[in-house]
Amino acid sequence: MSPKKVNKEEKRREVALACFDLIHGGGMKKLTVAQVAKTAGIGKGTVYEYFENKDDIIFEIINMHIEYHHEKFLNNIKDVKTTKDKVFYFFDFVMNDTEENIKHFSGYREYLSIVLSEENESMFKFNDKCTTFFHNQLMLIIEEGIKKGELKELAKEFVDGLMLFEKGVALVKMTQTNFDAKSSCENFLNSLFKIIEKDND
């Protein structure tokens, strides 16, 4: 009987899933191949059968984190009723200061630091893919709001600005200690909706 052929992509994901929480412990840059091997229950040499180097491992773990965040966003947005509440939920990642979200936000900060400092082409492309995903989702939310009669047609013109504002808030939150991201987002969004909401009175 011939040995079972291992699907490399599936195995990469299995290892990444087993190591899902490692990057929250000591951080991405401190992650070692030995840690990955021990956590995944495989030999250190086996790790290199599926990953080129440590950066490749980090990238796969980040990939899984982003996929998880995408799925969570899509699942949760279905239960939100108004377009305004959906847009507010879009900003939850930068406004939410629960322990769990701060953990994910810290991981995102470290991920960005790697993208910016190491000029990893794969990570650049992956970052573009993530941005496109959220841009498209935000556009769908706005277009749905227009169809439902909640928003004016010009609301679509603000999608790029909303994306940039969210990234700007994330950056300031990462670099300033006394920044109130929640208040900044609430003030901005409430002001914006005074412009784009239809007056149905």
N, CA, C and O atoms as a DFTB+ gen file, in Angstrom:
804 C
 N C O
     1  1       0.841      -1.185       0.000
     2  2       0.000       0.000       0.000
     3  2       0.886       1.248       0.000
     4  3       1.776       1.377       0.840
     5  1       0.644       2.163      -0.939
     6  2       1.473       3.376      -1.046
     7  2       1.097       4.350       0.061
     8  3      -0.059       4.413       0.481
     9  1       2.097       5.118       0.534
    10  2       1.802       6.078       1.602
    11  2       0.816       7.151       1.148
    12  3       0.790       7.530      -0.023
    13  1       0.009       7.633       2.088
    14  2      -0.991       8.650       1.763
    15  2      -0.309       9.952       1.363
    16  3       0.585      10.439       2.055
    17  1      -0.743      10.506       0.236
    18  2      -0.176      11.765      -0.243
    19  2      -0.734      12.929       0.591
    20  3      -1.943      13.055       0.780
    21  1       0.174      13.764       1.077
    22  2      -0.230      14.887       1.914
    23  2      -0.455      16.113       1.042
    24  3       0.401      16.467       0.231
    25  1      -1.598      16.761       1.206
    26  2      -1.892      18.006       0.509
    27  2      -1.142      19.127       1.222
    28  3      -1.421      19.431       2.381
    29  1      -0.191      19.736       0.521
    30  2       0.677      20.735       1.143
    31  2      -0.110      21.929       1.674
    32  3       0.154      22.403       2.779
    33  1      -1.074      22.419       0.895
    34  2      -1.853      23.590       1.321
    35  2      -2.690      23.274       2.554
    36  3      -2.803      24.091       3.467
    37  1      -3.277      22.078       2.570
    38  2      -4.079      21.676       3.730
    39  2      -3.212      21.565       4.979
    40  3      -3.613      21.972       6.069
    41  1      -2.012      21.004       4.799
    42  2      -1.102      20.841       5.937
    43  2      -0.629      22.197       6.453
    44  3      -0.509      22.398       7.662
    45  1      -0.360      23.124       5.536
    46  2       0.028      24.485       5.944
    47  2      -1.063      25.104       6.822
    48  3      -0.781      25.718       7.851
    49  1      -2.305      24.927       6.393
    50  2      -3.421      25.489       7.146
    51  2      -3.587      24.792       8.505
    52  3      -3.912      25.436       9.502
    53  1      -3.366      23.506       8.534
    54  2      -3.455      22.764       9.794
    55  2      -2.434      23.279      10.798
    56  3      -2.748      23.499      11.968
    57  1      -1.206      23.466      10.323
    58  2      -0.134      23.962      11.187
    59  2      -0.462      25.380      11.653
    60  3      -0.312      25.702      12.832
    61  1      -0.911      26.227      10.723
    62  2      -1.255      27.617      11.055
    63  2      -2.395      27.666      12.067
    64  3      -2.374      28.476      12.993
    65  1      -3.396      26.793      11.888
    66  2      -4.535      26.753      12.808
    67  2      -4.088      26.344      14.209
    68  3      -4.559      26.895      15.203
    69  1      -3.180      25.377      14.280
    70  2      -2.662      24.930      15.572
    71  2      -1.892      26.053      16.275
    72  3      -1.846      26.117      17.504
    73  1      -1.294      26.929      15.478
    74  2      -0.472      28.023      16.019
    75  2      -1.207      29.363      16.023
    76  3      -0.590      30.418      16.168
    77  1      -2.527      29.309      15.862
    78  2      -3.350      30.510      15.681
    79  2      -3.104      31.578      16.756
    80  3      -3.052      32.770      16.454
    81  1      -2.953      31.138      18.014
    82  2      -2.812      32.094      19.123
    83  2      -1.365      32.409      19.493
    84  3      -1.125      33.223      20.385
    85  1      -0.409      31.787      18.834
    86  2       0.991      32.013      19.177
    87  2       1.426      33.461      19.008
    88  3       2.202      33.986      19.807
    89  1       0.914      34.105      17.954
    90  2       1.372      35.470      17.674
    91  2       0.870      36.465      18.712
    92  3       1.368      37.589      18.778
    93  1      -0.121      36.066      19.534
    94  2      -0.602      36.960      20.580
    95  2       0.239      36.839      21.853
    96  3       0.183      37.698      22.733
    97  1       1.017      35.763      21.934
    98  2       1.818      35.559      23.134
    99  2       3.056      36.432      23.140
   100  3       3.101      37.471      23.799
   101  1       4.067      35.991      22.392
   102  2       5.317      36.749      22.356
   103  2       5.422      37.695      21.185
   104  3       6.371      38.474      21.101
   105  1       4.449      37.641      20.268
   106  2       4.514      38.512      19.100
   107  2       5.035      37.774      17.887
   108  3       5.645      36.712      18.009
   109  1       4.795      38.337      16.721
   110  2       5.167      37.685      15.463
   111  2       6.676      37.578      15.293
   112  3       7.194      36.532      14.899
   113  1       7.373      38.667      15.592
   114  2       8.815      38.692      15.339
   115  2       9.584      37.766      16.266
   116  3      10.685      37.327      15.932
   117  1       9.008      37.461      17.441
   118  2       9.679      36.587      18.396
   119  2       9.320      35.113      18.179
   120  3       9.875      34.224      18.825
   121  1       8.390      34.877      17.267
   122  2       7.974      33.502      16.979
   123  2       9.149      32.689      16.435
   124  3       9.906      33.174      15.595
   125  1       9.299      31.462      16.909
   126  2      10.389      30.607      16.431
   127  2       9.826      29.361      15.758
   128  3       8.699      28.945      16.026
   129  1      10.624      28.782      14.892
   130  2      10.226      27.546      14.212
   131  2      10.044      26.430      15.240
   132  3       9.161      25.583      15.097
   133  1      10.878      26.434      16.270
   134  2      10.769      25.427      17.330
   135  2       9.414      25.520      18.032
   136  3       8.792      24.499      18.322
   137  1       8.959      26.746      18.305
   138  2       7.642      26.943      18.918
   139  2       6.540      26.383      18.028
   140  3       5.624      25.706      18.496
   141  1       6.647      26.680      16.741
   142  2       5.640      26.235      15.779
   143  2       5.598      24.707      15.739
   144  3       4.522      24.109      15.769
   145  1       6.760      24.088      15.673
   146  2       6.843      22.630      15.609
   147  2       6.228      21.987      16.855
   148  3       5.464      21.027      16.758
   149  1       6.573      22.533      18.024
   150  2       6.064      21.984      19.282
   151  2       4.551      22.149      19.378
   152  3       3.843      21.221      19.767
   153  1       4.060      23.336      19.020
   154  2       2.621      23.617      19.119
   155  2       1.816      22.766      18.137
   156  3       0.722      22.298      18.453
   157  1       2.380      22.573      16.933
   158  2       1.676      21.807      15.899
   159  2       1.869      20.301      16.062
   160  3       1.218      19.511      15.379
   161  1       2.764      19.907      16.966
   162  2       3.003      18.485      17.212
   163  2       3.745      17.790      16.081
   164  3       3.507      16.617      15.794
   165  1       4.654      18.534      15.437
   166  2       5.464      17.954      14.352
   167  2       6.937      18.261      14.599
   168  3       7.272      19.097      15.438
   169  1       7.808      17.584      13.867
   170  2       9.234      17.828      14.003
   171  2       9.629      19.154      13.377
   172  3       8.963      19.647      12.466
   173  1      10.717      19.726      13.873
   174  2      11.189      21.016      13.354
   175  2      11.514      20.916      11.863
   176  3      11.239      21.835      11.091
   177  1      12.102      19.786      11.473
   178  2      12.439      19.587      10.064
   179  2      11.195      19.486       9.195
   180  3      11.203      19.903       8.037
   181  1      10.126      18.931       9.759
   182  2       8.876      18.784       9.009
   183  2       8.269      20.149       8.675
   184  3       7.628      20.321       7.639
   185  1       8.484      21.113       9.573
   186  2       7.956      22.461       9.338
   187  2       8.444      22.982       7.990
   188  3       7.690      23.603       7.241
   189  1       9.723      22.720       7.692
   190  2      10.315      23.236       6.448
   191  2       9.846      22.484       5.198
   192  3      10.152      22.889       4.076
   193  1       9.113      21.401       5.393
   194  2       8.515      20.715       4.242
   195  2       7.318      21.500       3.710
   196  3       6.920      21.346       2.555
   197  1       6.748      22.351       4.581
   198  2       5.540      23.099       4.212
   199  2       5.736      24.613       4.189
   200  3       4.925      25.343       3.619
   201  1       6.815      25.078       4.812
   202  2       7.076      26.520       4.852
   203  2       8.525      26.804       4.463
   204  3       9.437      26.064       4.831
   205  1       8.719      27.885       3.715
   206  2      10.068      28.242       3.274
   207  2      10.917      28.767       4.424
   208  3      12.105      28.457       4.519
   209  1      10.307      29.558       5.292
   210  2      11.034      30.175       6.406
   211  2      10.036      30.664       7.450
   212  3       8.833      30.429       7.336
   213  1      10.556      31.348       8.469
   214  2       9.692      31.840       9.547
   215  2       8.658      32.847       9.028
   216  3       7.500      32.821       9.445
   217  1       9.078      33.732       8.119
   218  2       8.154      34.732       7.566
   219  2       6.979      34.065       6.858
   220  3       5.850      34.552       6.915
   221  1       7.256      32.949       6.192
   222  2       6.213      32.206       5.491
   223  2       5.194      31.646       6.489
   224  3       3.994      31.619       6.218
   225  1       5.686      31.205       7.635
   226  2       4.805      30.688       8.696
   227  2       3.923      31.825       9.218
   228  3       2.708      31.673       9.346
   229  1       4.547      32.959       9.515
   230  2       3.817      34.121      10.029
   231  2       2.733      34.544       9.046
   232  3       1.602      34.841       9.430
   233  1       3.106      34.563       7.766
   234  2       2.173      34.971       6.731
   235  2       0.942      34.070       6.715
   236  3      -0.182      34.554       6.583
   237  1       1.149      32.763       6.848
   238  2       0.020      31.814       6.825
   239  2      -0.867      31.985       8.054
   240  3      -2.091      31.890       7.957
   241  1      -0.258      32.235       9.202
   242  2      -1.041      32.454      10.417
   243  2      -1.859      33.738      10.292
   244  3      -3.034      33.771      10.659
   245  1      -1.228      34.801       9.769
   246  2      -1.922      36.071       9.546
   247  2      -3.078      35.868       8.576
   248  3      -4.170      36.400       8.774
   249  1      -2.829      35.096       7.533
   250  2      -3.848      34.791       6.529
   251  2      -5.085      34.204       7.198
   252  3      -6.213      34.579       6.877
   253  1      -4.865      33.283       8.127
   254  2      -5.987      32.655       8.822
   255  2      -6.709      33.649       9.726
   256  3      -7.934      33.614       9.841
   257  1      -5.956      34.528      10.360
   258  2      -6.564      35.549      11.216
   259  2      -7.456      36.480      10.393
   260  3      -8.566      36.817      10.806
   261  1      -6.962      36.885       9.237
   262  2      -7.734      37.786       8.381
   263  2      -8.983      37.079       7.856
   264  3     -10.057      37.679       7.813
   265  1      -8.856      35.821       7.459
   266  2     -10.012      35.045       6.997
   267  2     -11.068      34.958       8.102
   268  3     -12.264      35.104       7.852
   269  1     -10.599      34.719       9.323
   270  2     -11.498      34.644      10.474
   271  2     -12.232      35.976      10.654
   272  3     -13.440      35.994      10.891
   273  1     -11.501      37.089      10.542
   274  2     -12.092      38.413      10.699
   275  2     -13.097      38.693       9.585
   276  3     -14.148      39.283       9.834
   277  1     -12.783      38.275       8.356
   278  2     -13.702      38.448       7.228
   279  2     -15.007      37.697       7.489
   280  3     -16.093      38.254       7.328
   281  1     -14.896      36.437       7.890
   282  2     -16.080      35.604       8.130
   283  2     -16.919      36.163       9.278
   284  3     -18.148      36.183       9.210
   285  1     -16.242      36.613      10.329
   286  2     -16.939      37.198      11.477
   287  2     -17.696      38.454      11.053
   288  3     -18.839      38.664      11.458
   289  1     -17.057      39.282      10.242
   290  2     -17.688      40.510       9.758
   291  2     -18.952      40.180       8.955
   292  3     -20.008      40.768       9.187
   293  1     -18.839      39.238       8.012
   294  2     -19.978      38.876       7.167
   295  2     -21.124      38.261       7.967
   296  3     -22.294      38.531       7.698
   297  1     -20.777      37.433       8.950
   298  2     -21.814      36.799       9.778
   299  2     -22.531      37.820      10.660
   300  3     -23.757      37.799      10.771
   301  1     -21.772      38.700      11.278
   302  2     -22.360      39.664      12.207
   303  2     -23.151      40.760      11.505
   304  3     -24.148      41.249      12.036
   305  1     -22.709      41.141      10.320
   306  2     -23.375      42.241       9.615
   307  2     -24.790      41.851       9.176
   308  3     -25.641      42.715       8.963
   309  1     -25.034      40.541       9.043
   310  2     -26.363      40.070       8.615
   311  2     -27.445      40.405       9.634
   312  3     -28.607      40.588       9.272
   313  1     -27.069      40.484      10.902
   314  2     -28.038      40.736      11.968
   315  2     -28.249      42.222      12.255
   316  3     -29.091      42.583      13.077
   317  1     -27.491      43.075      11.586
   318  2     -27.600      44.520      11.810
   319  2     -28.665      45.078      10.868
   320  3     -28.643      44.794       9.671
   321  1     -29.588      45.863      11.397
   322  2     -30.770      46.289      10.630
   323  2     -30.522      47.498       9.724
   324  3     -30.654      47.391       8.505
   325  1     -30.166      48.645      10.307
   326  2     -30.077      49.867       9.500
   327  2     -28.704      50.014       8.854
   328  3     -27.710      49.462       9.325
   329  1     -28.681      50.770       7.767
   330  2     -27.418      51.020       7.070
   331  2     -26.448      51.768       7.974
   332  3     -25.251      51.480       7.980
   333  1     -26.957      52.715       8.727
   334  2     -26.095      53.485       9.628
   335  2     -25.435      52.570      10.651
   336  3     -24.242      52.704      10.922
   337  1     -26.194      51.646      11.217
   338  2     -25.627      50.706      12.196
   339  2     -24.597      49.786      11.548
   340  3     -23.612      49.404      12.181
   341  1     -24.829      49.431      10.283
   342  2     -23.864      48.582       9.570
   343  2     -22.554      49.312       9.347
   344  3     -21.480      48.728       9.489
   345  1     -22.638      50.584       8.999
   346  2     -21.421      51.370       8.794
   347  2     -20.690      51.546      10.125
   348  3     -19.462      51.482      10.181
   349  1     -21.454      51.768      11.192
   350  2     -20.832      51.855      12.517
   351  2     -20.138      50.540      12.863
   352  3     -19.048      50.540      13.435
   353  1     -20.770      49.423      12.514
   354  2     -20.144      48.125      12.794
   355  2     -18.852      47.953      11.992
   356  3     -17.902      47.324      12.460
   357  1     -18.825      48.510      10.800
   358  2     -17.620      48.462       9.976
   359  2     -16.427      49.062      10.729
   360  3     -15.286      48.645      10.529
   361  1     -16.702      50.041      11.596
   362  2     -15.645      50.713      12.356
   363  2     -15.418      50.080      13.732
   364  3     -14.622      50.585      14.524
   365  1     -16.111      48.983      14.014
   366  2     -16.006      48.348      15.324
   367  2     -14.568      47.936      15.648
   368  3     -14.153      47.995      16.806
   369  1     -13.819      47.524      14.647
   370  2     -12.453      47.038      14.866
   371  2     -11.564      48.115      15.490
   372  3     -10.695      47.810      16.307
   373  1     -11.784      49.378      15.103
   374  2     -10.955      50.457      15.672
   375  2     -11.601      51.103      16.894
   376  3     -10.917      51.769      17.670
   377  1     -12.919      50.915      17.080
   378  2     -13.606      51.529      18.219
   379  2     -13.672      50.611      19.432
   380  3     -13.722      51.082      20.568
   381  1     -13.674      49.310      19.197
   382  2     -13.901      48.319      20.241
   383  2     -12.645      48.117      21.106
   384  3     -11.580      47.762      20.601
   385  1     -12.790      48.347      22.402
   386  2     -11.651      48.200      23.316
   387  2     -11.811      47.019      24.270
   388  3     -11.251      47.023      25.367
   389  1     -12.574      46.009      23.853
   390  2     -12.650      44.799      24.665
   391  2     -11.298      44.094      24.619
   392  3     -10.505      44.308      23.702
   393  1     -11.049      43.261      25.606
   394  2      -9.754      42.574      25.702
   395  2      -9.461      41.746      24.451
   396  3      -8.340      41.742      23.942
   397  1     -10.486      41.046      23.966
   398  2     -10.292      40.207      22.777
   399  2      -9.946      41.043      21.545
   400  3      -9.046      40.694      20.782
   401  1     -10.670      42.151      21.357
   402  2     -10.418      42.971      20.180
   403  2      -9.063      43.668      20.255
   404  3      -8.384      43.812      19.239
   405  1      -8.666      44.102      21.455
   406  2      -7.349      44.734      21.622
   407  2      -6.252      43.748      21.244
   408  3      -5.229      44.132      20.677
   409  1      -6.472      42.472      21.564
   410  2      -5.512      41.423      21.214
   411  2      -5.374      41.320      19.699
   412  3      -4.262      41.237      19.177
   413  1      -6.511      41.326      18.989
   414  2      -6.478      41.256      17.525
   415  2      -5.908      42.542      16.924
   416  3      -5.183      42.502      15.930
   417  1      -6.238      43.666      17.527
   418  2      -5.738      44.956      17.033
   419  2      -4.219      45.028      17.175
   420  3      -3.536      45.555      16.297
   421  1      -3.696      44.504      18.268
   422  2      -2.244      44.478      18.475
   423  2      -1.571      43.599      17.431
   424  3      -0.486      43.911      16.941
   425  1      -2.236      42.487      17.096
   426  2      -1.705      41.615      16.037
   427  2      -1.687      42.319      14.703
   428  3      -0.746      42.166      13.924
   429  1      -2.736      43.099      14.433
   430  2      -2.812      43.863      13.187
   431  2      -1.704      44.912      13.128
   432  3      -1.112      45.140      12.073
   433  1      -1.430      45.546      14.261
   434  2      -0.359      46.550      14.319
   435  2       0.988      45.915      13.984
   436  3       1.778      46.479      13.226
   437  1       1.241      44.750      14.549
   438  2       2.519      44.092      14.285
   439  2       2.606      43.627      12.831
   440  3       3.664      43.693      12.206
   441  1       1.486      43.161      12.313
   442  2       1.426      42.758      10.908
   443  2       1.789      43.940      10.001
   444  3       2.574      43.790       9.064
   445  1       1.215      45.111      10.282
   446  2       1.518      46.291       9.477
   447  2       2.981      46.685       9.593
   448  3       3.592      47.114       8.614
   449  1       3.538      46.542      10.775
   450  2       4.949      46.900      10.961
   451  2       5.860      46.013      10.106
   452  3       6.885      46.464       9.595
   453  1       5.465      44.747       9.963
   454  2       6.238      43.826       9.121
   455  2       6.093      44.208       7.648
   456  3       7.072      44.233       6.902
   457  1       4.852      44.505       7.241
   458  2       4.591      44.899       5.851
   459  2       5.398      46.141       5.489
   460  3       5.982      46.210       4.407
   461  1       5.432      47.122       6.392
   462  2       6.092      48.394       6.107
   463  2       7.613      48.314       6.205
   464  3       8.318      48.990       5.456
   465  1       8.120      47.496       7.117
   466  2       9.567      47.473       7.335
   467  2      10.312      46.498       6.432
   468  3      11.477      46.724       6.104
   469  1       9.654      45.423       6.031
   470  2      10.361      44.389       5.281
   471  2      10.026      44.370       3.794
   472  3      10.649      43.632       3.031
   473  1       9.053      45.169       3.374
   474  2       8.669      45.261       1.964
   475  2       8.464      43.880       1.336
   476  3       8.993      43.572       0.268
   477  1       7.685      43.073       2.032
   478  2       7.373      41.723       1.569
   479  2       6.290      41.800       0.488
   480  3       5.156      42.194       0.763
   481  1       6.646      41.426      -0.729
   482  2       5.733      41.549      -1.866
   483  2       4.457      40.743      -1.674
   484  3       3.371      41.198      -2.033
   485  1       4.588      39.553      -1.112
   486  2       3.409      38.707      -0.871
   487  2       2.450      39.370       0.107
   488  3       1.232      39.311      -0.060
   489  1       3.024      40.008       1.140
   490  2       2.186      40.675       2.126
   491  2       1.533      41.922       1.545
   492  3       0.396      42.250       1.887
   493  1       2.255      42.620       0.663
   494  2       1.659      43.775      -0.016
   495  2       0.423      43.347      -0.804
   496  3      -0.629      43.982      -0.728
   497  1       0.568      42.263      -1.560
   498  2      -0.539      41.766      -2.371
   499  2      -1.695      41.301      -1.488
   500  3      -2.863      41.529      -1.802
   501  1      -1.354      40.653      -0.391
   502  2      -2.375      40.175       0.534
   503  2      -3.107      41.360       1.164
   504  3      -4.326      41.328       1.333
   505  1      -2.353      42.405       1.510
   506  2      -2.950      43.604       2.085
   507  2      -3.901      44.262       1.090
   508  3      -4.964      44.750       1.473
   509  1      -3.517      44.275      -0.189
   510  2      -4.385      44.813      -1.246
   511  2      -5.687      44.016      -1.324
   512  3      -6.773      44.578      -1.472
   513  1      -5.549      42.701      -1.221
   514  2      -6.713      41.806      -1.285
   515  2      -7.676      42.087      -0.125
   516  3      -8.892      42.115      -0.315
   517  1      -7.127      42.294       1.069
   518  2      -7.952      42.581       2.249
   519  2      -8.659      43.924       2.102
   520  3      -9.838      44.056       2.429
   521  1      -7.924      44.915       1.608
   522  2      -8.512      46.245       1.413
   523  2      -9.648      46.182       0.405
   524  3     -10.697      46.797       0.601
   525  1      -9.438      45.436      -0.676
   526  2     -10.475      45.280      -1.700
   527  2     -11.718      44.620      -1.122
   528  3     -12.840      45.026      -1.421
   529  1     -11.514      43.598      -0.290
   530  2     -12.640      42.905       0.337
   531  2     -13.498      43.884       1.134
   532  3     -14.714      43.937       0.948
   533  1     -12.872      44.655       2.018
   534  2     -13.640      45.563       2.872
   535  2     -14.214      46.735       2.090
   536  3     -15.285      47.237       2.429
   537  1     -13.519      47.177       1.053
   538  2     -14.054      48.241       0.197
   539  2     -15.332      47.760      -0.486
   540  3     -16.332      48.477      -0.527
   541  1     -15.291      46.546      -1.019
   542  2     -16.460      45.983      -1.694
   543  2     -17.626      45.780      -0.734
   544  3     -18.778      46.037      -1.084
   545  1     -17.325      45.318       0.477
   546  2     -18.385      45.106       1.471
   547  2     -19.024      46.425       1.884
   548  3     -20.242      46.514       2.040
   549  1     -18.197      47.443       2.059
   550  2     -18.718      48.753       2.430
   551  2     -19.575      49.335       1.306
   552  3     -20.617      49.941       1.556
   553  1     -19.125      49.143       0.072
   554  2     -19.899      49.622      -1.079
   555  2     -21.251      48.905      -1.144
   556  3     -22.270      49.535      -1.429
   557  1     -21.267      47.609      -0.886
   558  2     -22.528      46.859      -0.881
   559  2     -23.476      47.383       0.192
   560  3     -24.679      47.503      -0.037
   561  1     -22.928      47.693       1.361
   562  2     -23.744      48.232       2.455
   563  2     -24.366      49.563       2.043
   564  3     -25.554      49.797       2.261
   565  1     -23.555      50.428       1.447
   566  2     -24.032      51.748       1.025
   567  2     -25.070      51.613      -0.094
   568  3     -26.105      52.280      -0.067
   569  1     -24.794      50.755      -1.069
   570  2     -25.734      50.565      -2.185
   571  2     -27.061      49.993      -1.695
   572  3     -28.123      50.362      -2.196
   573  1     -26.997      49.088      -0.712
   574  2     -28.215      48.522      -0.130
   575  2     -29.016      49.626       0.570
   576  3     -30.243      49.668       0.488
   577  1     -28.298      50.512       1.257
   578  2     -28.953      51.621       1.941
   579  2     -29.636      52.575       0.976
   580  3     -30.690      53.132       1.283
   581  1     -29.033      52.762      -0.192
   582  2     -29.636      53.611      -1.229
   583  2     -30.908      52.956      -1.764
   584  3     -31.929      53.622      -1.938
   585  1     -30.842      51.640      -2.027
   586  2     -32.009      50.911      -2.536
   587  2     -33.160      50.903      -1.539
   588  3     -34.328      50.943      -1.925
   589  1     -32.819      50.852      -0.249
   590  2     -33.845      50.829       0.799
   591  2     -34.417      52.223       1.069
   592  3     -35.360      52.380       1.845
   593  1     -33.836      53.224       0.422
   594  2     -34.330      54.584       0.608
   595  2     -33.801      55.273       1.853
   596  3     -34.321      56.312       2.261
   597  1     -32.766      54.697       2.458
   598  2     -32.186      55.290       3.663
   599  2     -31.152      56.367       3.328
   600  3     -30.989      57.341       4.062
   601  1     -30.456      56.168       2.200
   602  2     -29.352      57.063       1.851
   603  2     -29.560      57.733       0.501
   604  3     -30.262      57.219      -0.370
   605  1     -28.932      58.893       0.349
   606  2     -28.917      59.581      -0.936
   607  2     -27.922      58.903      -1.866
   608  3     -27.005      58.221      -1.409
   609  1     -28.100      59.087      -3.155
   610  2     -27.216      58.480      -4.157
   611  2     -25.757      58.895      -3.961
   612  3     -24.844      58.116      -4.233
   613  1     -25.544      60.115      -3.492
   614  2     -24.171      60.614      -3.341
   615  2     -23.390      59.870      -2.260
   616  3     -22.176      60.042      -2.150
   617  1     -24.073      59.040      -1.455
   618  2     -23.399      58.295      -0.391
   619  2     -22.262      57.429      -0.941
   620  3     -21.258      57.213      -0.262
   621  1     -22.423      56.933      -2.173
   622  2     -21.393      56.077      -2.781
   623  2     -20.061      56.805      -2.940
   624  3     -18.994      56.190      -2.939
   625  1     -20.147      58.140      -3.079
   626  2     -18.929      58.926      -3.275
   627  2     -18.069      59.001      -2.014
   628  3     -16.923      59.449      -2.069
   629  1     -18.615      58.566      -0.886
   630  2     -17.893      58.653       0.379
   631  2     -17.217      57.336       0.779
   632  3     -16.560      57.271       1.818
   633  1     -17.372      56.298      -0.028
   634  2     -16.818      54.989       0.345
   635  2     -15.293      55.043       0.471
   636  3     -14.738      54.564       1.460
   637  1     -14.621      55.617      -0.514
   638  2     -13.152      55.712      -0.438
   639  2     -12.727      56.522       0.781
   640  3     -11.768      56.168       1.468
   641  1     -13.446      57.613       1.045
   642  2     -13.129      58.440       2.204
   643  2     -13.319      57.702       3.514
   644  3     -12.528      57.871       4.441
   645  1     -14.360      56.884       3.600
   646  2     -14.598      56.077       4.798
   647  2     -13.472      55.075       5.018
   648  3     -13.022      54.864       6.144
   649  1     -13.028      54.465       3.931
   650  2     -11.918      53.509       4.021
   651  2     -10.650      54.197       4.541
   652  3      -9.968      53.681       5.427
   653  1     -10.351      55.356       3.979
   654  2      -9.151      56.089       4.385
   655  2      -9.261      56.576       5.824
   656  3      -8.284      56.550       6.573
   657  1     -10.455      57.019       6.206
   658  2     -10.662      57.482       7.578
   659  2     -10.429      56.342       8.569
   660  3      -9.786      56.530       9.602
   661  1     -10.959      55.158       8.247
   662  2     -10.786      54.002       9.135
   663  2      -9.306      53.651       9.302
   664  3      -8.850      53.356      10.407
   665  1      -8.569      53.686       8.200
   666  2      -7.123      53.384       8.272
   667  2      -6.388      54.462       9.071
   668  3      -5.460      54.169       9.824
   669  1      -6.823      55.715       8.891
   670  2      -6.213      56.813       9.626
   671  2      -6.450      56.696      11.120
   672  3      -5.540      56.917      11.918
   673  1      -7.675      56.347      11.499
   674  2      -8.004      56.157      12.916
   675  2      -7.170      55.017      13.493
   676  3      -6.651      55.120      14.605
   677  1      -7.044      53.929      12.729
   678  2      -6.240      52.789      13.185
   679  2      -4.795      53.212      13.426
   680  3      -4.193      52.833      14.430
   681  1      -4.242      53.995      12.509
   682  2      -2.847      54.440      12.626
   683  2      -2.651      55.340      13.849
   684  3      -1.688      55.176      14.597
   685  1      -3.572      56.292      14.048
   686  2      -3.462      57.190      15.205
   687  2      -3.604      56.396      16.501
   688  3      -2.882      56.644      17.466
   689  1      -4.530      55.446      16.522
   690  2      -4.725      54.610      17.710
   691  2      -3.465      53.804      18.032
   692  3      -3.158      53.557      19.198
   693  1      -2.745      53.401      16.995
   694  2      -1.517      52.631      17.187
   695  2      -0.364      53.480      17.719
   696  3       0.551      52.963      18.361
   697  1      -0.413      54.777      17.451
   698  2       0.756      55.617      17.726
   699  2       0.539      56.679      18.805
   700  3       1.482      57.381      19.172
   701  1      -0.688      56.808      19.319
   702  2      -0.950      57.790      20.367
   703  2      -1.642      57.130      21.555
   704  3      -2.520      56.286      21.379
   705  1      -1.248      57.512      22.748
   706  2      -1.779      56.851      23.948
   707  2      -3.113      57.423      24.405
   708  3      -3.927      56.691      24.969
   709  1      -3.359      58.700      24.181
   710  2      -4.575      59.327      24.697
   711  2      -5.622      59.604      23.618
   712  3      -6.424      60.528      23.751
   713  1      -5.611      58.817      22.569
   714  2      -6.546      59.022      21.470
   715  2      -7.831      58.238      21.720
   716  3      -7.792      57.036      21.980
   717  1      -8.970      58.927      21.640
   718  2     -10.271      58.282      21.842
   719  2     -10.857      57.927      20.464
   720  3     -11.566      58.726      19.852
   721  1     -10.547      56.728      20.002
   722  2     -10.981      56.305      18.667
   723  2     -12.496      56.232      18.562
   724  3     -13.068      56.578      17.529
   725  1     -13.139      55.788      19.619
   726  2     -14.596      55.638      19.587
   727  2     -15.286      56.980      19.392
   728  3     -16.167      57.105      18.542
   729  1     -14.896      57.978      20.166
   730  2     -15.511      59.307      20.041
   731  2     -15.238      59.928      18.676
   732  3     -16.120      60.544      18.078
   733  1     -14.009      59.763      18.186
   734  2     -13.650      60.315      16.875
   735  2     -14.501      59.702      15.773
   736  3     -14.986      60.409      14.890
   737  1     -14.681      58.380      15.826
   738  2     -15.488      57.693      14.816
   739  2     -16.955      58.091      14.919
   740  3     -17.608      58.357      13.909
   741  1     -17.463      58.131      16.136
   742  2     -18.873      58.486      16.331
   743  2     -19.162      59.901      15.832
   744  3     -20.168      60.125      15.161
   745  1     -18.295      60.848      16.152
   746  2     -18.486      62.232      15.715
   747  2     -18.450      62.342      14.197
   748  3     -19.282      63.014      13.588
   749  1     -17.467      61.669      13.597
   750  2     -17.313      61.721      12.139
   751  2     -18.504      61.069      11.433
   752  3     -19.069      61.640      10.501
   753  1     -18.875      59.889      11.878
   754  2     -19.958      59.152      11.221
   755  2     -21.312      59.835      11.406
   756  3     -22.113      59.895      10.473
   757  1     -21.562      60.342      12.594
   758  2     -22.821      61.054      12.807
   759  2     -22.908      62.301      11.932
   760  3     -23.976      62.626      11.412
   761  1     -21.792      62.992      11.771
   762  2     -21.765      64.171      10.906
   763  2     -21.963      63.779       9.446
   764  3     -22.682      64.449       8.704
   765  1     -21.319      62.690       9.044
   766  2     -21.441      62.224       7.660
   767  2     -22.878      61.828       7.335
   768  3     -23.390      62.144       6.261
   769  1     -23.522      61.137       8.269
   770  2     -24.891      60.681       8.000
   771  2     -25.900      61.822       7.933
   772  3     -26.978      61.663       7.360
   773  1     -25.560      62.961       8.510
   774  2     -26.416      64.131       8.350
   775  2     -26.420      64.596       6.888
   776  3     -27.371      65.220       6.415
   777  1     -25.317      64.269       6.184
   778  2     -25.184      64.638       4.773
   779  2     -25.799      63.594       3.848
   780  3     -26.470      63.941       2.876
   781  1     -25.573      62.326       4.145
   782  2     -25.946      61.273       3.179
   783  2     -27.292      60.617       3.459
   784  3     -27.835      59.945       2.582
   785  1     -27.845      60.793       4.659
   786  2     -29.156      60.207       4.947
   787  2     -30.267      60.985       4.270
   788  3     -30.212      62.210       4.164
   789  1     -31.270      60.262       3.817
   790  2     -32.442      60.898       3.236
   791  2     -33.330      61.427       4.353
   792  3     -33.506      60.781       5.386
   793  1     -33.881      62.600       4.133
   794  2     -34.813      63.168       5.098
   795  2     -36.211      62.691       4.721
   796  3     -36.807      63.173       3.757
   797  1     -36.719      61.748       5.486
   798  2     -38.011      61.137       5.168
   799  2     -39.180      61.756       5.941
   800  3     -40.276      61.196       5.978
   801  1     -38.938      62.899       6.547
   802  2     -40.027      63.560       7.282
   803  2     -41.065      64.142       6.338
   804  3     -42.047      64.731       6.789
